[in-house]
Amino acid sequence: MTVQFSKTYLESVKDTLYCDAETSPARREAVFLLELTLRVMLYCLYPFTPHLVHQFLKACSLSLTPPVFSVGMPSVWDEVGALRNQVNAETEILRQAKLLGKNTEAKVTLLGLPLPQEQVVDVLGVSEVKVGTEFKVELHDGHKCPRCWKFHRDATELCPRCAKVEQTA
Ligand SMILES: [Zn+2]
């Protein structure tokens, strides 16, 4: 739970939750999964702390509807976790050589994508992911978006996603 959910999933959706438009499908998907996780946790806690769970449900105007008996992380997360470890090992080498600060300063070339490209970018916490013939982690040479701190190739101040969100806000 701590490693796969807190360290991996929450890190990967942080940017989507903070910076995507409130109605964007990716943000709604993340909120849905977080709420589902909360419900599963409440369901697990219920036999041990029923009054606490009742108070929480009442305070949040939620109800606990069974059956939510088996929710697990899909097996693709094993592959994603291994990829994340591989990329983090490379970014750590660059960081120790003082070439890189945060992962958002990196662009990554992968041999294939285990998830849609945008999700891989979020899971790895980098600014860009592309597919190529050789695994590579490099410093991104684009511009840093002042809103989401990711790097992008456009010469404008905000990245296209943030510019769109700011326009509709
Ligand atoms: Zn941005």
Backbone and ligand atoms as CSV (ligand in chain L), in Angstrom:
chain,resi,resn,atom,element,x,y,z
A,1,MET,N,N,0.840,-1.202,0.000
A,1,MET,CA,C,0.000,0.000,0.000
A,1,MET,C,C,0.878,1.256,0.000
A,2,THR,N,N,1.854,1.283,0.898
A,2,THR,CA,C,2.691,2.476,0.995
A,2,THR,C,C,3.515,2.674,-0.271
A,3,VAL,N,N,4.125,1.586,-0.753
A,3,VAL,CA,C,5.002,1.714,-1.910
A,3,VAL,C,C,4.209,1.921,-3.186
A,4,GLN,N,N,3.246,1.023,-3.441
A,4,GLN,CA,C,2.536,1.105,-4.721
A,4,GLN,C,C,1.561,2.261,-4.771
A,5,PHE,N,N,0.853,2.513,-3.691
A,5,PHE,CA,C,-0.164,3.559,-3.748
A,5,PHE,C,C,0.405,4.926,-3.411
A,6,SER,N,N,0.935,5.065,-2.217
A,6,SER,CA,C,1.406,6.394,-1.800
A,6,SER,C,C,2.571,6.877,-2.644
A,7,LYS,N,N,3.578,6.028,-2.803
A,7,LYS,CA,C,4.792,6.477,-3.473
A,7,LYS,C,C,4.621,6.550,-4.994
A,8,THR,N,N,3.931,5.566,-5.560
A,8,THR,CA,C,3.830,5.512,-7.012
A,8,THR,C,C,2.576,6.199,-7.536
A,9,TYR,N,N,1.405,5.739,-7.100
A,9,TYR,CA,C,0.185,6.274,-7.699
A,9,TYR,C,C,-0.048,7.744,-7.343
A,10,LEU,N,N,0.033,8.070,-6.058
A,10,LEU,CA,C,-0.230,9.460,-5.663
A,10,LEU,C,C,0.767,10.423,-6.296
A,11,GLU,N,N,2.032,9.993,-6.398
A,11,GLU,CA,C,3.035,10.828,-7.068
A,11,GLU,C,C,2.660,11.039,-8.533
A,12,SER,N,N,2.172,9.957,-9.173
A,12,SER,CA,C,1.902,10.050,-10.607
A,12,SER,C,C,0.658,10.873,-10.937
A,13,VAL,N,N,-0.306,10.962,-10.012
A,13,VAL,CA,C,-1.505,11.754,-10.320
A,13,VAL,C,C,-1.468,13.158,-9.710
A,14,LYS,N,N,-0.408,13.456,-8.976
A,14,LYS,CA,C,-0.320,14.763,-8.312
A,14,LYS,C,C,-0.455,15.911,-9.309
A,15,ASP,N,N,0.274,15.812,-10.413
A,15,ASP,CA,C,0.232,16.866,-11.421
A,15,ASP,C,C,-1.167,16.985,-12.023
A,16,THR,N,N,-1.785,15.853,-12.322
A,16,THR,CA,C,-3.141,15.853,-12.881
A,16,THR,C,C,-4.118,16.491,-11.903
A,17,LEU,N,N,-4.030,16.136,-10.628
A,17,LEU,CA,C,-4.964,16.661,-9.629
A,17,LEU,C,C,-4.772,18.160,-9.400
A,18,TYR,N,N,-3.524,18.623,-9.383
A,18,TYR,CA,C,-3.263,20.040,-9.117
A,18,TYR,C,C,-3.465,20.917,-10.345
A,19,CYS,N,N,-3.077,20.414,-11.512
A,19,CYS,CA,C,-2.981,21.325,-12.656
A,19,CYS,C,C,-3.976,21.095,-13.793
A,20,ASP,N,N,-4.575,19.921,-13.903
A,20,ASP,CA,C,-5.556,19.726,-14.971
A,20,ASP,C,C,-6.838,20.502,-14.661
A,21,ALA,N,N,-7.619,20.744,-15.705
A,21,ALA,CA,C,-8.917,21.383,-15.504
A,21,ALA,C,C,-9.776,20.469,-14.630
A,22,GLU,N,N,-10.657,21.078,-13.830
A,22,GLU,CA,C,-11.457,20.304,-12.885
A,22,GLU,C,C,-12.298,19.237,-13.574
A,23,THR,N,N,-12.698,19.512,-14.814
A,23,THR,CA,C,-13.563,18.566,-15.520
A,23,THR,C,C,-12.802,17.669,-16.497
A,24,SER,N,N,-11.483,17.729,-16.516
A,24,SER,CA,C,-10.743,16.916,-17.485
A,24,SER,C,C,-10.930,15.438,-17.185
A,25,PRO,N,N,-11.031,14.591,-18.217
A,25,PRO,CA,C,-11.241,13.154,-17.988
A,25,PRO,C,C,-10.148,12.537,-17.107
A,26,ALA,N,N,-8.896,12.955,-17.290
A,26,ALA,CA,C,-7.800,12.380,-16.493
A,26,ALA,C,C,-7.968,12.716,-15.016
A,27,ARG,N,N,-8.375,13.961,-14.731
A,27,ARG,CA,C,-8.550,14.366,-13.329
A,27,ARG,C,C,-9.744,13.645,-12.704
A,28,ARG,N,N,-10.823,13.546,-13.472
A,28,ARG,CA,C,-12.012,12.855,-12.959
A,28,ARG,C,C,-11.715,11.385,-12.696
A,29,GLU,N,N,-10.887,10.785,-13.571
A,29,GLU,CA,C,-10.486,9.385,-13.405
A,29,GLU,C,C,-9.686,9.224,-12.106
A,30,ALA,N,N,-8.768,10.166,-11.862
A,30,ALA,CA,C,-7.929,10.095,-10.657
A,30,ALA,C,C,-8.784,10.259,-9.398
A,31,VAL,N,N,-9.710,11.218,-9.430
A,31,VAL,CA,C,-10.587,11.445,-8.275
A,31,VAL,C,C,-11.448,10.210,-8.026
A,32,PHE,N,N,-11.923,9.601,-9.115
A,32,PHE,CA,C,-12.746,8.392,-8.982
A,32,PHE,C,C,-11.951,7.278,-8.304
A,33,LEU,N,N,-10.707,7.081,-8.747
A,33,LEU,CA,C,-9.890,6.008,-8.180
A,33,LEU,C,C,-9.536,6.289,-6.717
A,34,LEU,N,N,-9.288,7.556,-6.393
A,34,LEU,CA,C,-8.994,7.904,-4.991
A,34,LEU,C,C,-10.208,7.656,-4.107
A,35,GLU,N,N,-11.389,7.996,-4.627
A,35,GLU,CA,C,-12.597,7.768,-3.842
A,35,GLU,C,C,-12.855,6.276,-3.682
A,36,LEU,N,N,-12.591,5.508,-4.737
A,36,LEU,CA,C,-12.751,4.056,-4.664
A,36,LEU,C,C,-11.792,3.475,-3.620
A,37,THR,N,N,-10.561,3.965,-3.618
A,37,THR,CA,C,-9.561,3.503,-2.647
A,37,THR,C,C,-10.009,3.827,-1.228
A,38,LEU,N,N,-10.536,5.038,-1.049
A,38,LEU,CA,C,-11.036,5.442,0.269
A,38,LEU,C,C,-12.143,4.495,0.728
A,39,ARG,N,N,-13.058,4.168,-0.194
A,39,ARG,CA,C,-14.168,3.283,0.165
A,39,ARG,C,C,-13.663,1.894,0.560
A,40,VAL,N,N,-12.679,1.383,-0.175
A,40,VAL,CA,C,-12.127,0.067,0.146
A,40,VAL,C,C,-11.451,0.105,1.519
A,41,MET,N,N,-10.717,1.190,1.786
A,41,MET,CA,C,-10.048,1.308,3.090
A,41,MET,C,C,-11.074,1.386,4.217
A,42,LEU,N,N,-12.153,2.141,4.000
A,42,LEU,CA,C,-13.192,2.247,5.034
A,42,LEU,C,C,-13.845,0.888,5.274
A,43,TYR,N,N,-14.022,0.167,4.184
A,43,TYR,CA,C,-14.629,-1.151,4.296
A,43,TYR,C,C,-13.738,-2.086,5.110
A,44,CYS,N,N,-12.429,-1.980,4.913
A,44,CYS,CA,C,-11.481,-2.815,5.671
A,44,CYS,C,C,-11.432,-2.403,7.138
A,45,LEU,N,N,-11.572,-1.108,7.407
A,45,LEU,CA,C,-11.490,-0.609,8.784
A,45,LEU,C,C,-12.761,-0.885,9.583
A,46,TYR,N,N,-13.860,-1.035,8.870
A,46,TYR,CA,C,-15.165,-1.113,9.522
A,46,TYR,C,C,-15.252,-2.157,10.644
A,47,PRO,N,N,-14.771,-3.408,10.438
A,47,PRO,CA,C,-14.876,-4.401,11.528
A,47,PRO,C,C,-14.092,-4.007,12.783
A,48,PHE,N,N,-13.064,-3.186,12.630
A,48,PHE,CA,C,-12.211,-2.838,13.772
A,48,PHE,C,C,-12.639,-1.524,14.440
A,49,THR,N,N,-13.035,-0.548,13.627
A,49,THR,CA,C,-13.412,0.762,14.178
A,49,THR,C,C,-14.729,1.234,13.548
A,50,PRO,N,N,-15.829,0.511,13.834
A,50,PRO,CA,C,-17.104,0.856,13.169
A,50,PRO,C,C,-17.596,2.269,13.474
A,51,HIS,N,N,-17.418,2.731,14.723
A,51,HIS,CA,C,-17.923,4.068,15.074
A,51,HIS,C,C,-17.140,5.160,14.342
A,52,LEU,N,N,-15.845,4.967,14.264
A,52,LEU,CA,C,-15.005,5.932,13.551
A,52,LEU,C,C,-15.403,6.007,12.073
A,53,VAL,N,N,-15.625,4.845,11.471
A,53,VAL,CA,C,-16.024,4.802,10.059
A,53,VAL,C,C,-17.381,5.488,9.877
A,54,HIS,N,N,-18.326,5.216,10.808
A,54,HIS,CA,C,-19.644,5.861,10.726
A,54,HIS,C,C,-19.521,7.379,10.823
A,55,GLN,N,N,-18.699,7.843,11.759
A,55,GLN,CA,C,-18.517,9.287,11.923
A,55,GLN,C,C,-17.922,9.900,10.660
A,56,PHE,N,N,-16.949,9.204,10.085
A,56,PHE,CA,C,-16.308,9.697,8.869
A,56,PHE,C,C,-17.314,9.772,7.723
A,57,LEU,N,N,-18.089,8.709,7.553
A,57,LEU,CA,C,-19.074,8.671,6.466
A,57,LEU,C,C,-20.097,9.793,6.624
A,58,LYS,N,N,-20.539,10.011,7.870
A,58,LYS,CA,C,-21.529,11.051,8.143
A,58,LYS,C,C,-20.938,12.430,7.837
A,59,ALA,N,N,-19.723,12.662,8.294
A,59,ALA,CA,C,-19.072,13.954,8.090
A,59,ALA,C,C,-18.852,14.249,6.608
A,60,CYS,N,N,-18.622,13.201,5.826
A,60,CYS,CA,C,-18.345,13.397,4.393
A,60,CYS,C,C,-19.569,13.139,3.516
A,61,SER,N,N,-20.709,12.924,4.135
A,61,SER,CA,C,-21.938,12.608,3.389
A,61,SER,C,C,-21.724,11.470,2.399
A,62,LEU,N,N,-21.089,10.412,2.874
A,62,LEU,CA,C,-20.853,9.231,2.043
A,62,LEU,C,C,-21.621,8.057,2.619
A,63,SER,N,N,-21.805,7.032,1.811
A,63,SER,CA,C,-22.358,5.786,2.338
A,63,SER,C,C,-21.469,4.654,1.857
A,64,LEU,N,N,-21.422,3.608,2.653
A,64,LEU,CA,C,-20.561,2.478,2.330
A,64,LEU,C,C,-21.433,1.373,1.777
A,65,THR,N,N,-21.373,1.197,0.475
A,65,THR,CA,C,-22.234,0.214,-0.158
A,65,THR,C,C,-21.434,-1.027,-0.540
A,66,PRO,N,N,-21.704,-2.169,0.084
A,66,PRO,CA,C,-21.043,-3.399,-0.354
A,66,PRO,C,C,-21.590,-3.818,-1.707
A,67,PRO,N,N,-21.012,-4.684,-2.435
A,67,PRO,CA,C,-19.795,-5.384,-2.071
A,67,PRO,C,C,-18.555,-4.782,-2.741
A,68,VAL,N,N,-17.583,-4.468,-1.939
A,68,VAL,CA,C,-16.286,-4.065,-2.459
A,68,VAL,C,C,-15.274,-4.990,-1.788
A,69,PHE,N,N,-15.183,-6.214,-2.287
A,69,PHE,CA,C,-14.369,-7.201,-1.604
A,69,PHE,C,C,-12.964,-7.355,-2.165
A,70,SER,N,N,-12.827,-7.162,-3.459
A,70,SER,CA,C,-11.492,-7.416,-4.009
A,70,SER,C,C,-11.110,-6.358,-5.023
A,71,VAL,N,N,-10.284,-5.470,-4.603
A,71,VAL,CA,C,-9.753,-4.473,-5.524
A,71,VAL,C,C,-8.242,-4.531,-5.417
A,72,GLY,N,N,-7.599,-4.824,-6.500
A,72,GLY,CA,C,-6.141,-4.904,-6.487
A,72,GLY,C,C,-5.580,-4.042,-7.580
A,73,MET,N,N,-4.290,-3.773,-7.516
A,73,MET,CA,C,-3.659,-3.019,-8.573
A,73,MET,C,C,-3.481,-3.941,-9.773
A,74,PRO,N,N,-3.803,-3.505,-10.979
A,74,PRO,CA,C,-3.631,-4.367,-12.141
A,74,PRO,C,C,-2.158,-4.747,-12.344
A,75,SER,N,N,-1.941,-5.884,-13.014
A,75,SER,CA,C,-0.575,-6.384,-13.138
A,75,SER,C,C,0.328,-5.458,-13.951
A,76,VAL,N,N,-0.286,-4.572,-14.769
A,76,VAL,CA,C,0.533,-3.632,-15.541
A,76,VAL,C,C,1.376,-2.767,-14.601
A,77,TRP,N,N,0.919,-2.606,-13.354
A,77,TRP,CA,C,1.661,-1.786,-12.401
A,77,TRP,C,C,2.986,-2.406,-12.008
A,78,ASP,N,N,3.089,-3.741,-12.128
A,78,ASP,CA,C,4.391,-4.370,-11.864
A,78,ASP,C,C,5.393,-3.900,-12.905
A,79,GLU,N,N,4.951,-3.891,-14.169
A,79,GLU,CA,C,5.814,-3.456,-15.273
A,79,GLU,C,C,6.147,-1.967,-15.129
A,80,VAL,N,N,5.130,-1.190,-14.771
A,80,VAL,CA,C,5.321,0.246,-14.605
A,80,VAL,C,C,6.278,0.520,-13.440
A,81,GLY,N,N,6.131,-0.246,-12.360
A,81,GLY,CA,C,7.011,-0.079,-11.202
A,81,GLY,C,C,8.461,-0.355,-11.565
A,82,ALA,N,N,8.696,-1.403,-12.357
A,82,ALA,CA,C,10.054,-1.753,-12.769
A,82,ALA,C,C,10.631,-0.638,-13.646
A,83,LEU,N,N,9.787,-0.111,-14.544
A,83,LEU,CA,C,10.221,0.973,-15.424
A,83,LEU,C,C,10.570,2.224,-14.617
A,84,ARG,N,N,9.734,2.502,-13.644
A,84,ARG,CA,C,9.952,3.663,-12.766
A,84,ARG,C,C,11.284,3.525,-12.013
A,85,ASN,N,N,11.544,2.323,-11.509
A,85,ASN,CA,C,12.811,2.096,-10.800
A,85,ASN,C,C,14.001,2.299,-11.733
A,86,GLN,N,N,13.843,1.824,-12.982
A,86,GLN,CA,C,14.917,1.949,-13.971
A,86,GLN,C,C,15.190,3.432,-14.273
A,87,VAL,N,N,14.122,4.195,-14.471
A,87,VAL,CA,C,14.274,5.626,-14.773
A,87,VAL,C,C,14.829,6.377,-13.560
A,88,ASN,N,N,14.307,6.057,-12.364
A,88,ASN,CA,C,14.789,6.736,-11.161
A,88,ASN,C,C,16.266,6.453,-10.899
A,89,ALA,N,N,16.712,5.251,-11.247
A,89,ALA,CA,C,18.139,4.935,-11.082
A,89,ALA,C,C,18.982,5.848,-11.973
A,90,GLU,N,N,18.505,6.090,-13.201
A,90,GLU,CA,C,19.231,6.964,-14.135
A,90,GLU,C,C,19.172,8.428,-13.691
A,91,THR,N,N,17.997,8.880,-13.240
A,91,THR,CA,C,17.895,10.286,-12.813
A,91,THR,C,C,18.752,10.512,-11.560
A,92,GLU,N,N,18.865,9.489,-10.731
A,92,GLU,CA,C,19.698,9.618,-9.523
A,92,GLU,C,C,21.175,9.805,-9.899
A,93,ILE,N,N,21.609,9.071,-10.923
A,93,ILE,CA,C,22.999,9.216,-11.396
A,93,ILE,C,C,23.223,10.651,-11.895
A,94,LEU,N,N,22.245,11.161,-12.681
A,94,LEU,CA,C,22.352,12.535,-13.200
A,94,LEU,C,C,22.310,13.560,-12.064
A,95,ARG,N,N,21.493,13.262,-11.046
A,95,ARG,CA,C,21.372,14.172,-9.904
A,95,ARG,C,C,22.692,14.234,-9.125
A,96,GLN,N,N,23.302,13.069,-8.936
A,96,GLN,CA,C,24.566,13.040,-8.185
A,96,GLN,C,C,25.692,13.731,-8.954
A,97,ALA,N,N,25.550,13.741,-10.283
A,97,ALA,CA,C,26.544,14.445,-11.112
A,97,ALA,C,C,26.169,15.921,-11.249
A,98,LYS,N,N,25.147,16.360,-10.495
A,98,LYS,CA,C,24.668,17.761,-10.496
A,98,LYS,C,C,24.193,18.213,-11.882
A,99,LEU,N,N,23.696,17.269,-12.681
A,99,LEU,CA,C,23.195,17.618,-14.014
A,99,LEU,C,C,21.682,17.780,-14.011
A,100,LEU,N,N,21.041,17.282,-12.960
A,100,LEU,CA,C,19.579,17.265,-12.922
A,100,LEU,C,C,19.102,17.532,-11.492
A,101,GLY,N,N,18.000,18.279,-11.366
A,101,GLY,CA,C,17.398,18.482,-10.048
A,101,GLY,C,C,16.249,17.506,-9.873
A,102,LYS,N,N,15.077,17.908,-10.323
A,102,LYS,CA,C,13.896,17.053,-10.204
A,102,LYS,C,C,13.705,16.231,-11.482
A,103,ASN,N,N,12.908,15.166,-11.356
A,103,ASN,CA,C,12.622,14.330,-12.528
A,103,ASN,C,C,11.925,15.112,-13.645
A,104,THR,N,N,11.216,16.193,-13.291
A,104,THR,CA,C,10.517,16.968,-14.321
A,104,THR,C,C,11.494,17.645,-15.291
A,105,GLU,N,N,12.763,17.686,-14.927
A,105,GLU,CA,C,13.753,18.272,-15.830
A,105,GLU,C,C,14.239,17.258,-16.866
A,106,ALA,N,N,13.690,16.044,-16.817
A,106,ALA,CA,C,14.186,14.982,-17.701
A,106,ALA,C,C,13.216,14.646,-18.825
A,107,LYS,N,N,13.793,14.160,-19.917
A,107,LYS,CA,C,12.992,13.527,-20.978
A,107,LYS,C,C,13.546,12.111,-21.142
A,108,VAL,N,N,12.634,11.186,-21.406
A,108,VAL,CA,C,13.002,9.773,-21.392
A,108,VAL,C,C,12.645,9.126,-22.725
A,109,THR,N,N,13.543,8.311,-23.216
A,109,THR,CA,C,13.252,7.509,-24.407
A,109,THR,C,C,13.110,6.055,-23.956
A,110,LEU,N,N,11.965,5.454,-24.279
A,110,LEU,CA,C,11.690,4.068,-23.876
A,110,LEU,C,C,11.572,3.186,-25.110
A,111,LEU,N,N,11.733,1.883,-24.894
A,111,LEU,CA,C,11.599,0.936,-26.010
A,111,LEU,C,C,10.132,0.665,-26.329
A,112,GLY,N,N,9.265,0.872,-25.350
A,112,GLY,CA,C,7.828,0.676,-25.541
A,112,GLY,C,C,7.072,1.328,-24.400
A,113,LEU,N,N,5.753,1.417,-24.540
A,113,LEU,CA,C,4.935,2.072,-23.518
A,113,LEU,C,C,3.978,1.063,-22.874
A,114,PRO,N,N,4.050,0.866,-21.533
A,114,PRO,CA,C,3.126,-0.055,-20.871
A,114,PRO,C,C,1.746,0.552,-20.665
A,115,LEU,N,N,1.646,1.875,-20.763
A,115,LEU,CA,C,0.388,2.608,-20.575
A,115,LEU,C,C,0.338,3.690,-21.645
A,116,PRO,N,N,-0.799,4.378,-21.805
A,116,PRO,CA,C,-0.820,5.513,-22.727
A,116,PRO,C,C,0.286,6.522,-22.360
A,117,GLN,N,N,0.833,7.178,-23.374
A,117,GLN,CA,C,1.993,8.046,-23.214
A,117,GLN,C,C,1.854,9.078,-22.080
A,118,GLU,N,N,0.702,9.753,-22.009
A,118,GLU,CA,C,0.507,10.781,-20.980
A,118,GLU,C,C,0.585,10.193,-19.575
A,119,GLN,N,N,0.059,8.969,-19.413
A,119,GLN,CA,C,0.107,8.324,-18.098
A,119,GLN,C,C,1.536,7.927,-17.733
A,120,VAL,N,N,2.310,7.492,-18.732
A,120,VAL,CA,C,3.705,7.121,-18.468
A,120,VAL,C,C,4.484,8.362,-18.018
A,121,VAL,N,N,4.219,9.506,-18.660
A,121,VAL,CA,C,4.860,10.766,-18.266
A,121,VAL,C,C,4.565,11.058,-16.792
A,122,ASP,N,N,3.301,10.900,-16.396
A,122,ASP,CA,C,2.912,11.191,-15.011
A,122,ASP,C,C,3.512,10.185,-14.033
A,123,VAL,N,N,3.488,8.911,-14.390
A,123,VAL,CA,C,4.018,7.879,-13.492
A,123,VAL,C,C,5.511,8.086,-13.255
A,124,LEU,N,N,6.223,8.452,-14.320
A,124,LEU,CA,C,7.662,8.639,-14.183
A,124,LEU,C,C,7.996,10.016,-13.602
A,125,GLY,N,N,7.038,10.922,-13.632
A,125,GLY,CA,C,7.256,12.266,-13.092
A,125,GLY,C,C,8.215,13.097,-13.926
A,126,VAL,N,N,8.345,12.729,-15.216
A,126,VAL,CA,C,9.254,13.453,-16.107
A,126,VAL,C,C,8.435,14.405,-16.987
A,127,SER,N,N,9.111,15.162,-17.841
A,127,SER,CA,C,8.386,16.107,-18.685
A,127,SER,C,C,8.004,15.537,-20.042
A,128,GLU,N,N,8.758,14.566,-20.524
A,128,GLU,CA,C,8.475,14.037,-21.856
A,128,GLU,C,C,8.901,12.576,-21.939
A,129,VAL,N,N,8.083,11.796,-22.626
A,129,VAL,CA,C,8.418,10.391,-22.880
A,129,VAL,C,C,8.218,10.139,-24.357
A,130,LYS,N,N,9.206,9.520,-24.995
A,130,LYS,CA,C,9.021,9.114,-26.390
A,130,LYS,C,C,9.529,7.691,-26.550
A,131,VAL,N,N,9.154,7.086,-27.668
A,131,VAL,CA,C,9.582,5.717,-27.933
A,131,VAL,C,C,10.716,5.745,-28.951
A,132,GLY,N,N,11.758,4.985,-28.680
A,132,GLY,CA,C,12.907,4.921,-29.580
A,132,GLY,C,C,13.549,3.552,-29.539
A,133,THR,N,N,14.727,3.442,-30.097
A,133,THR,CA,C,15.389,2.138,-30.175
A,133,THR,C,C,16.343,1.908,-29.008
A,134,GLU,N,N,16.527,2.951,-28.161
A,134,GLU,CA,C,17.485,2.843,-27.061
A,134,GLU,C,C,16.914,3.534,-25.819
A,135,PHE,N,N,17.048,2.884,-24.655
A,135,PHE,CA,C,16.583,3.487,-23.400
A,135,PHE,C,C,17.507,4.647,-23.033
A,136,LYS,N,N,16.917,5.839,-22.832
A,136,LYS,CA,C,17.732,7.021,-22.532
A,136,LYS,C,C,17.014,7.932,-21.548
A,137,VAL,N,N,17.750,8.513,-20.628
A,137,VAL,CA,C,17.219,9.557,-19.756
A,137,VAL,C,C,18.133,10.766,-19.939
A,138,GLU,N,N,17.549,11.869,-20.410
A,138,GLU,CA,C,18.356,13.058,-20.705
A,138,GLU,C,C,17.739,14.299,-20.071
A,139,LEU,N,N,18.529,15.338,-19.998
A,139,LEU,CA,C,18.044,16.623,-19.530
A,139,LEU,C,C,17.152,17.232,-20.619
A,140,HIS,N,N,15.970,17.702,-20.238
A,140,HIS,CA,C,15.061,18.309,-21.221
A,140,HIS,C,C,15.604,19.693,-21.594
A,141,ASP,N,N,15.605,19.989,-22.885
A,141,ASP,CA,C,16.172,21.273,-23.316
A,141,ASP,C,C,15.095,22.313,-23.636
A,142,GLY,N,N,13.867,22.066,-23.188
A,142,GLY,CA,C,12.778,22.998,-23.491
A,142,GLY,C,C,12.602,24.071,-22.428
A,143,HIS,N,N,11.400,24.654,-22.376
A,143,HIS,CA,C,11.088,25.726,-21.428
A,143,HIS,C,C,10.327,25.163,-20.241
A,144,LYS,N,N,10.544,25.742,-19.068
A,144,LYS,CA,C,9.850,25.289,-17.865
A,144,LYS,C,C,8.539,26.050,-17.721
A,145,CYS,N,N,7.451,25.323,-17.642
A,145,CYS,CA,C,6.135,25.946,-17.457
A,145,CYS,C,C,6.060,26.453,-16.015
A,146,PRO,N,N,5.733,27.754,-15.794
A,146,PRO,CA,C,5.691,28.281,-14.430
A,146,PRO,C,C,4.514,27.744,-13.610
A,147,ARG,N,N,3.538,27.131,-14.272
A,147,ARG,CA,C,2.364,26.635,-13.546
A,147,ARG,C,C,2.569,25.210,-13.054
A,148,CYS,N,N,3.013,24.296,-13.931
A,148,CYS,CA,C,3.147,22.881,-13.545
A,148,CYS,C,C,4.607,22.441,-13.401
A,149,TRP,N,N,5.536,23.311,-13.775
A,149,TRP,CA,C,6.975,23.080,-13.646
A,149,TRP,C,C,7.501,21.983,-14.562
A,150,LYS,N,N,6.666,21.523,-15.507
A,150,LYS,CA,C,7.161,20.549,-16.474
A,150,LYS,C,C,7.790,21.315,-17.636
A,151,PHE,N,N,8.703,20.667,-18.319
A,151,PHE,CA,C,9.355,21.298,-19.457
A,151,PHE,C,C,8.605,20.954,-20.736
A,152,HIS,N,N,8.570,21.897,-21.670
A,152,HIS,CA,C,7.883,21.667,-22.940
A,152,HIS,C,C,8.628,22.361,-24.064
A,153,ARG,N,N,8.305,21.965,-25.288
A,153,ARG,CA,C,9.076,22.450,-26.434
A,153,ARG,C,C,8.612,23.799,-26.973
A,154,ASP,N,N,7.349,24.172,-26.690
A,154,ASP,CA,C,6.848,25.439,-27.213
A,154,ASP,C,C,7.574,26.609,-26.558
A,155,ALA,N,N,7.756,27.659,-27.312
A,155,ALA,CA,C,8.488,28.811,-26.798
A,155,ALA,C,C,7.611,29.738,-25.965
A,156,THR,N,N,6.383,29.335,-25.683
A,156,THR,CA,C,5.489,30.194,-24.900
A,156,THR,C,C,5.737,29.994,-23.412
A,157,GLU,N,N,5.184,30.902,-22.605
A,157,GLU,CA,C,5.358,30.872,-21.147
A,157,GLU,C,C,4.753,29.604,-20.532
A,158,LEU,N,N,3.447,29.391,-20.760
A,158,LEU,CA,C,2.763,28.229,-20.200
A,158,LEU,C,C,2.788,27.066,-21.193
A,159,CYS,N,N,2.774,25.840,-20.689
A,159,CYS,CA,C,2.701,24.684,-21.580
A,159,CYS,C,C,1.283,24.627,-22.170
A,160,PRO,N,N,1.069,23.919,-23.277
A,160,PRO,CA,C,-0.255,23.914,-23.909
A,160,PRO,C,C,-1.386,23.506,-22.958
A,161,ARG,N,N,-1.148,22.502,-22.115
A,161,ARG,CA,C,-2.185,22.063,-21.177
A,161,ARG,C,C,-2.558,23.186,-20.220
A,162,CYS,N,N,-1.543,23.824,-19.604
A,162,CYS,CA,C,-1.809,24.870,-18.609
A,162,CYS,C,C,-2.427,26.107,-19.268
A,163,ALA,N,N,-1.976,26.423,-20.482
A,163,ALA,CA,C,-2.539,27.568,-21.193
A,163,ALA,C,C,-4.039,27.350,-21.416
A,164,LYS,N,N,-4.388,26.123,-21.771
A,164,LYS,CA,C,-5.799,25.789,-22.012
A,164,LYS,C,C,-6.613,25.890,-20.721
A,165,VAL,N,N,-6.049,25.360,-19.627
A,165,VAL,CA,C,-6.737,25.402,-18.332
A,165,VAL,C,C,-6.913,26.841,-17.871
A,166,GLU,N,N,-5.858,27.658,-18.017
A,166,GLU,CA,C,-5.936,29.058,-17.600
A,166,GLU,C,C,-6.974,29.824,-18.418
A,167,GLN,N,N,-7.086,29.472,-19.713
A,167,GLN,CA,C,-8.054,30.135,-20.588
A,167,GLN,C,C,-9.489,29.871,-20.135
A,168,THR,N,N,-9.745,28.647,-19.683
A,168,THR,CA,C,-11.113,28.270,-19.306
A,168,THR,C,C,-11.431,28.614,-17.850
A,169,ALA,N,N,-10.410,28.975,-17.053
A,169,ALA,CA,C,-10.634,29.260,-15.615
A,169,ALA,C,C,-11.328,30.599,-15.432
L,1,ZN,ZN,ZN,2.149,23.563,-17.461
